Amino acid sequence: MRLPIRAVTPQTESAEVIGWVHEVRDLGGLTFFLIRDRTGIVQVTVPKKKVTAEILEAARNVSRESVVRVRGRVKAIEKAPGGREIVPEEFEVISPAESPLPLDVAEKVPAELDTRLDSRFLDARKPRVRAIFFIRSAVTCAATVFLASRGCINITTPKIVAAATEGGTELFPIAYFEKEAFLNQSPQLYKQMMMAAGFEAVFELGPIFRAEEHNTVRHLNEATSLDVEVSFADHNDAMELLEDLIVHVYDYVAENCGEQLAELGVDLTVPEKPFPRIPYAEAIETANRTIEEKLAFGDDLSPAAERAIGDSVGTHYFIVDWPTDIRPYYAMPYPDRPEFCKAFDLMHPRMELSSGAQRIHQYDLLVERIRAKGLSPESFEFYLNTFRYGMPPHAGWGLGIERLVMTMLDLQNIREAALFPRDRHRLTP
């Protein structure tokens, strides 16, 4: 019976494993194979004078990254991976791999990121890369279970839309029969509409699309966003839910992904609540103490400013009380100082992770803010209609999954946290 490699122990009398040939070392009278599946690596030792001619022939001709089936006796050996090896009684090449390989899965020969992404199916065989996506899976699973435990309903909203979520030109137009359509920038409008439907708390994990001509290590044109909206809540409630989620996810990864964290050399520190809350004006002052290109009030934060503030704070934190004019039209202004709004960004010391706010729930004020942004309320009629018939106060946020994984694991490029990243240059594979 085939066993996952992790289940093969020195106490196992015999085992059958199926996996990829990770490495081969021929020492003359002995040949050592490292066989890999998604659970780990096992050593297969072929003593040439003690195996059949059929096994010897198969072992002699097999290439690295071929898929093989090995059945044999398990022996304890201290220097082998996992302290065990298999001496084969059967050795079958199921699917041979061509040579040379596009890249070295054993990573003895390093490859540039573009080369890795061109052959992502092969790159993802690396234990280090597999560990990233094991942890990413744990992150999304932990987040969705957490939100469900808080009473949030999992929804799915359209990714083909007739109007921009926030206006602007960062849209991918698509051919949609005889109509004009776009790929959605965010589920923002639809999750607010579900507040009008009485769902009270919703979340969605799905793709978002931004036609921004970035070429940086932290931007993608197709990203994964975890979006949340909650009724009868303000911006403070939304921030508390978000920091609870972040701490829960870190806790879950620390407790359940020890092997993968070790593979990546990550000593994960779980952030402590509550996260500091820094007003926008104070954040600008902090950044301007050290950055060369000074920011004026009303400017958005540059990457250099984010790093300067992050270095000062040293942990996850919120930037709050943003100028109303630089936030989306649906952000709720403070009644007593309408030049500021109840918006926030969740920051890691390296970069922004999430953006959110208490939303405007009054129809007239929302129309006023849409016009103030130079947009046409008529373009948002399907959305605005939901505010005519009893919209509760509500707040929410969107959290970038790739950025969350990137900062959690100290990855240097956001493309490492996406299986098949899409940026302004990459459309395949």
matplotlib code that plots the C-alpha trace (Angstrom):
import matplotlib.pyplot as plt

x = [0.0, 1.4, 2.2, 2.8, 6.5, 5.9, 4.2, 7.3, 9.2, 12.1, 9.6, 7.8, 8.8, 8.1, 6.5, 5.5, 6.0, 5.3, 6.9, 9.5, 13.2, 14.6, 18.3, 20.5, 24.0, 25.9, 28.8, 29.7, 28.6, 25.7, 23.2, 21.2, 17.9, 15.9, 12.2, 9.9, 6.1, 4.2, 4.7, 8.5, 11.6, 12.8, 16.1, 16.1, 19.4, 20.2, 23.1, 24.0, 25.1, 22.0, 19.2, 17.7, 18.8, 15.4, 15.8, 19.3, 18.3, 15.4, 17.6, 20.5, 18.3, 15.9, 16.3, 15.7, 12.1, 10.8, 7.8, 8.7, 7.1, 9.4, 8.5, 10.9, 12.2, 12.5, 15.8, 16.8, 19.8, 20.9, 22.2, 19.3, 16.4, 14.0, 16.4, 15.2, 15.8, 14.1, 16.0, 13.9, 12.4, 10.5, 11.6, 9.2, 9.6, 6.0, 6.6, 10.2, 11.2, 13.0, 16.5, 17.7, 15.2, 14.1, 15.2, 16.8, 14.1, 16.8, 17.9, 21.6, 21.5, 19.5, 17.0, 15.7, 12.1, 11.0, 12.5, 10.8, 7.4, 7.8, 8.0, 5.8, 4.6, 8.2, 9.1, 6.1, 7.7, 10.4, 9.8, 10.3, 7.7, 5.3, 5.6, 4.6, 1.3, 0.6, 0.8, -1.3, -4.0, -3.8, -4.2, -7.4, -8.9, -8.3, -9.7, -12.9, -13.6, -12.9, -15.3, -18.0, -17.6, -18.3, -21.6, -20.4, -22.1, -19.9, -21.1, -20.0, -20.4, -19.9, -16.5, -18.0, -19.6, -21.0, -19.4, -16.3, -16.4, -14.7, -14.6, -11.2, -9.5, -7.8, -10.2, -9.9, -12.5, -13.8, -16.0, -19.4, -21.7, -23.0, -22.4, -19.5, -18.2, -15.2, -13.5, -14.4, -12.0, -13.6, -16.8, -17.4, -20.7, -22.2, -21.3, -22.9, -26.0, -26.2, -26.3, -29.5, -30.7, -30.4, -27.5, -25.9, -22.4, -20.8, -17.4, -16.0, -12.7, -12.0, -10.1, -9.9, -8.6, -6.7, -5.4, -2.6, 0.7, 2.8, 6.0, 6.9, 7.6, 4.3, 1.7, -0.3, -3.0, -5.0, -5.0, -6.9, -9.0, -10.7, -13.6, -15.9, -18.9, -20.9, -24.1, -24.8, -21.1, -18.7, -15.1, -13.9, -15.9, -14.4, -10.9, -11.4, -12.7, -9.8, -7.1, -8.8, -8.7, -5.0, -4.0, -6.1, -4.5, -1.0, -1.8, -3.2, -0.2, 2.2, 0.4, -0.3, 2.5, 5.7, 7.3, 6.6, 7.8, 11.0, 11.5, 11.3, 13.5, 10.7, 10.4, 6.8, 5.9, 2.2, 1.3, -0.3, -3.6, -4.6, -2.8, -1.7, -4.0, -2.1, -4.0, -3.1, -1.7, 0.6, 1.7, 2.7, 4.8, 6.5, 7.4, 8.7, 11.3, 13.3, 12.2, 13.8, 10.6, 8.5, 4.7, 2.1, -1.2, -3.6, -0.9, -1.2, 1.6, 4.5, 6.3, 9.2, 6.8, 5.1, 8.6, 9.6, 6.4, 6.7, 10.2, 9.0, 6.0, 7.6, 4.4, 1.0, -0.8, -3.7, -3.6, -6.9, -8.8, -7.9, -8.7, -12.1, -11.0, -8.4, -10.7, -13.4, -16.8, -18.5, -16.3, -18.3, -17.1, -17.0, -20.1, -18.2, -15.2, -16.2, -12.8, -11.8, -13.5, -13.9, -11.5, -8.5, -5.6, -4.1, -0.4, 2.4, 5.8, 6.6, 3.4, -0.4, -2.4, -6.0, -8.2, -11.6, -14.0, -17.4, -19.6, -22.1, -25.6, -27.6, -28.8, -28.5, -25.0, -23.8, -25.0, -23.3, -20.0, -20.3, -20.7, -17.9, -15.6, -16.6, -18.7, -22.2, -24.8, -26.6, -23.8, -24.4, -28.2, -28.3, -26.2, -27.8, -31.3, -30.4, -30.0, -33.6, -35.3, -33.7, -29.9, -28.4, -25.1, -22.3, -18.5, -16.0, -12.7, -10.7, -7.5, -5.0, -4.1, -0.9, 0.4, -0.7, 1.3, 4.2, 4.7, 4.0, 6.7, 9.1, 9.0, 10.8, 8.4, 4.6, 4.7, 6.1, 2.8, 0.7, 0.7, 0.3, 0.8, -0.6, 1.2, 1.5, 4.0, 2.9, -0.2, 1.1, 1.3]
y = [0.0, 3.4, 5.7, 9.4, 9.9, 11.5, 8.3, 6.2, 5.7, 3.5, 1.3, 0.6, -2.8, -2.1, 0.7, 1.8, 5.5, 7.4, 10.7, 12.8, 12.1, 15.1, 14.2, 11.4, 10.5, 7.7, 6.4, 3.5, 0.5, 2.5, 4.9, 7.2, 8.7, 11.3, 10.8, 13.7, 14.1, 16.9, 15.5, 15.3, 13.5, 9.9, 8.4, 5.3, 3.4, 1.0, -1.3, -2.4, -6.0, -6.7, -5.6, -7.2, -6.3, -4.7, -2.4, -1.6, -0.8, 1.5, 3.3, 3.8, 5.5, 7.6, 11.4, 14.0, 15.0, 11.8, 10.3, 6.9, 4.2, 2.4, -0.5, -2.0, -2.5, 0.4, 0.7, 3.1, 5.2, 8.2, 10.3, 9.9, 12.5, 11.5, 8.9, 6.2, 4.8, 2.4, -0.5, -1.2, -4.5, -2.7, 0.5, 1.7, 4.8, 6.0, 9.2, 10.2, 13.9, 15.4, 16.8, 19.5, 20.8, 24.5, 25.1, 23.2, 22.1, 21.2, 24.8, 24.1, 26.3, 29.5, 30.9, 34.4, 35.0, 35.5, 32.1, 30.5, 32.0, 30.9, 27.3, 27.8, 24.2, 23.1, 25.9, 25.0, 21.5, 23.1, 22.5, 26.2, 27.3, 24.6, 25.9, 29.4, 28.1, 25.7, 28.7, 30.8, 28.1, 28.0, 31.8, 31.8, 28.8, 30.4, 33.7, 32.3, 30.0, 33.0, 35.3, 32.6, 32.2, 35.9, 35.5, 36.7, 35.2, 34.1, 35.8, 35.9, 39.1, 39.8, 40.3, 41.7, 45.1, 48.1, 50.8, 51.5, 50.9, 54.2, 56.0, 56.6, 55.0, 52.0, 49.6, 46.6, 47.0, 43.7, 42.8, 41.9, 41.3, 44.7, 46.4, 48.2, 46.2, 46.1, 43.7, 44.7, 46.7, 45.6, 44.0, 47.3, 48.3, 44.9, 44.1, 47.4, 46.4, 43.3, 45.5, 46.9, 43.3, 42.7, 40.2, 42.4, 40.8, 39.4, 38.5, 37.5, 36.0, 36.6, 38.3, 42.0, 43.8, 47.1, 48.4, 50.4, 50.6, 49.6, 47.6, 47.2, 44.3, 44.9, 45.5, 43.0, 43.7, 40.7, 40.3, 38.3, 40.4, 39.4, 41.8, 42.3, 44.5, 44.7, 46.5, 48.6, 49.2, 52.1, 52.4, 51.4, 48.2, 47.4, 47.9, 45.7, 42.9, 43.3, 43.2, 40.2, 38.4, 39.3, 38.0, 34.8, 34.1, 34.6, 32.3, 29.6, 29.7, 29.6, 26.6, 24.6, 25.4, 24.9, 22.6, 25.0, 28.0, 26.1, 25.3, 29.1, 30.0, 32.2, 32.7, 34.0, 36.6, 37.0, 40.7, 41.9, 43.8, 46.5, 47.8, 51.5, 54.0, 57.0, 60.0, 60.8, 64.2, 62.6, 60.0, 62.7, 64.4, 61.2, 60.4, 63.9, 63.6, 61.1, 61.0, 63.1, 64.0, 65.7, 65.2, 67.9, 67.6, 65.9, 63.7, 60.0, 58.1, 57.1, 53.8, 55.6, 57.3, 54.0, 52.5, 55.5, 55.3, 51.5, 51.8, 54.2, 52.0, 48.6, 46.6, 46.4, 49.7, 51.7, 55.1, 56.8, 60.1, 60.6, 63.8, 63.3, 64.6, 61.8, 58.9, 57.2, 58.9, 56.4, 57.1, 58.8, 62.3, 63.3, 65.4, 68.0, 68.1, 67.0, 67.7, 64.4, 61.0, 57.8, 55.9, 53.8, 51.8, 48.7, 48.9, 46.4, 48.1, 47.4, 48.4, 48.8, 45.6, 46.8, 49.8, 50.5, 52.9, 53.5, 54.1, 56.8, 55.3, 58.5, 58.8, 62.6, 62.8, 59.9, 61.6, 64.8, 63.0, 61.2, 64.6, 66.1, 63.5, 64.6, 61.4, 61.0, 59.7, 58.3, 55.8, 54.4, 54.2, 50.5, 51.1, 54.3, 52.8, 50.6, 53.6, 54.8, 52.1, 51.7, 51.4, 50.7, 52.3, 50.0, 49.7, 47.4, 46.7, 44.9, 43.0, 41.9, 38.3, 38.4, 41.3, 39.6, 36.4, 38.5, 40.4, 37.4, 35.4, 38.3, 37.6, 40.1, 40.1, 39.9, 37.5, 34.9, 34.8, 34.3, 31.0, 32.6, 36.4, 38.9, 42.2, 44.6, 42.3, 38.8, 37.2, 33.6, 30.9]
z = [0.0, -1.0, 1.9, 2.0, 2.6, 6.0, 7.2, 6.4, 9.7, 10.7, 12.5, 9.2, 7.9, 4.3, 2.3, -1.2, -2.1, -5.3, -5.9, -7.9, -8.0, -6.2, -6.3, -7.5, -6.2, -7.8, -5.7, -7.8, -5.8, -4.3, -5.8, -3.5, -4.6, -2.8, -3.6, -2.8, -2.5, -0.9, 2.6, 2.5, 1.2, 1.7, 0.7, -1.5, -1.5, -4.4, -3.5, -7.0, -6.1, -4.0, -6.3, -9.4, -12.9, -13.6, -10.6, -11.6, -15.1, -14.0, -11.5, -13.9, -16.5, -14.4, -14.7, -12.0, -11.5, -13.0, -11.2, -9.7, -7.6, -5.1, -2.9, -0.4, 3.0, 5.4, 7.4, 10.1, 9.1, 11.1, 8.3, 5.9, 5.8, 8.5, 9.8, 7.4, 3.9, 1.6, -0.1, -3.2, -4.1, -6.9, -8.8, -11.5, -13.6, -14.1, -16.0, -17.1, -17.0, -20.0, -19.5, -19.0, -16.6, -17.0, -13.4, -10.5, -8.1, -5.6, -5.7, -6.0, -9.0, -8.2, -10.8, -11.3, -10.3, -14.0, -14.9, -11.9, -12.8, -16.5, -15.2, -12.1, -12.1, -11.6, -9.2, -7.0, -6.5, -4.3, -0.6, 0.1, -2.4, -1.4, 2.2, 1.1, -0.4, 2.4, 4.8, 2.4, 2.4, 6.2, 6.3, 4.1, 5.9, 9.3, 8.2, 6.7, 9.7, 12.0, 10.2, 10.1, 13.8, 14.2, 12.3, 8.9, 5.8, 2.9, -0.3, -3.9, -6.0, -9.7, -11.2, -14.5, -13.8, -15.7, -13.6, -11.6, -7.9, -7.1, -10.5, -12.0, -15.0, -13.3, -15.0, -17.4, -20.1, -21.5, -24.5, -23.1, -26.0, -27.2, -23.8, -22.1, -19.1, -16.8, -14.4, -10.9, -8.8, -5.5, -4.2, -2.2, -3.8, -3.6, -0.1, 1.0, -1.0, 1.2, 4.2, 2.8, 2.3, 6.0, 6.0, 8.7, 8.3, 5.1, 3.8, 0.4, -0.6, -4.2, -7.0, -7.6, -10.7, -10.9, -14.3, -12.6, -14.5, -11.5, -11.8, -8.1, -5.7, -3.9, -6.6, -8.7, -11.3, -10.2, -6.5, -3.8, -1.4, 1.8, 2.1, 5.1, 5.7, 9.0, 9.8, 13.0, 13.3, 13.0, 12.0, 15.5, 15.4, 12.0, 13.2, 16.2, 14.0, 11.7, 14.4, 16.0, 12.6, 12.1, 15.5, 15.0, 11.7, 13.0, 16.0, 13.7, 11.4, 14.4, 15.9, 12.7, 10.2, 12.3, 9.7, 6.8, 8.9, 9.6, 5.9, 5.2, 8.2, 9.7, 13.4, 13.5, 16.1, 16.8, 17.0, 20.2, 20.5, 20.5, 17.4, 17.8, 16.1, 14.6, 13.1, 9.5, 10.5, 13.0, 10.5, 8.0, 10.7, 11.6, 8.0, 7.3, 10.0, 8.0, 4.3, 1.6, -0.4, 2.2, 2.3, 2.5, 4.2, 1.8, 0.1, 0.1, 1.8, -0.4, 0.1, 1.7, 4.1, 5.0, 5.8, 7.9, 10.0, 10.2, 11.5, 14.1, 15.3, 14.8, 14.7, 13.0, 13.4, 12.0, 10.4, 11.1, 10.6, 6.9, 5.0, 3.4, 0.0, -0.5, 0.5, -1.6, -1.8, 0.5, 3.5, 6.3, 7.3, 10.9, 11.6, 13.7, 11.3, 7.8, 6.4, 8.1, 7.7, 9.6, 7.4, 8.3, 6.9, 8.5, 8.2, 8.6, 9.2, 5.6, 3.8, 3.8, 4.2, 4.4, 3.8, 5.4, 6.8, 8.3, 5.2, 4.4, 4.8, 4.1, 0.5, 0.1, 1.6, -0.5, -3.7, -2.6, -2.1, -5.4, -7.1, -5.1, -6.6, -10.1, -10.7, -12.0, -9.6, -12.6, -13.2, -9.7, -9.8, -9.1, -6.0, -4.8, -5.0, -2.1, 0.1, -0.4, 1.5, 4.9, 4.9, 8.3, 9.5, 8.4, 8.2, 6.6, 5.0, 2.3, 3.2, 0.6, 1.0, -1.0, 1.1, 4.3, 3.3, 2.0, 5.2, 7.5, 5.8, 5.0, 1.3, -0.9, -3.8, -3.8, -6.8, -4.5, -2.7, -5.9, -7.7, -11.2, -10.7, -13.1, -13.6, -16.5, -18.2, -17.3, -18.7, -18.9, -17.6]

ax = plt.figure().add_subplot(projection="3d")
ax.plot(x, y, z, "-o")
ax.set_aspect("equal")
plt.show()
